[in-house]
Amino acid sequence: MLKLTLELKGKRKRSSLNPMIPALFGALVRKGGSDYRGIPSTICPCGYDMFIACVSFDDDRTVSSYILDGVCAACGSLATLPTPIDYEEER
């Protein structure tokens, strides 16, 4: 099992946002909020496990694709959402 350890030193400088993120998530991305993108995770460092994401559906009404940038539903921080390939790499 892969164990994720997050270590922050001082105030983390926020990388420039993908121009699509403000358009997709608007006010959900908080000014001065944290940016935890880069390592796919199912849990935000704040401890919450629900994210707001942009998804598309196929004819069977299942998620067919999604944008890997997501927003934590609790704290509003940006995060990288996991994919099935990430799960396979953990095994």
Stockholm file with secondary structure:
# STOCKHOLM 1.0

chainA/1-91         MLKLTLELKGKRKRSSLNPMIPALFGALVRKGGSDYRGIPSTICPCGYDMFIACVSFDDDRTVSSYILDGVCAACGSLATLPTPIDYEEER
#=GR chainA/1-91 SS CCCCCCCCCSSCCCCCCCTHHHHHHGGGSCTTCCEETTSCCSSCTTSCCCEECCEEECTTSSEEEECSEEEETTTCCEEECCCHHHHHHHC
#=GC SS_cons        CCCCCCCCCSSCCCCCCCTHHHHHHGGGSCTTCCEETTSCCSSCTTSCCCEECCEEECTTSSEEEECSEEEETTTCCEEECCCHHHHHHHC
//
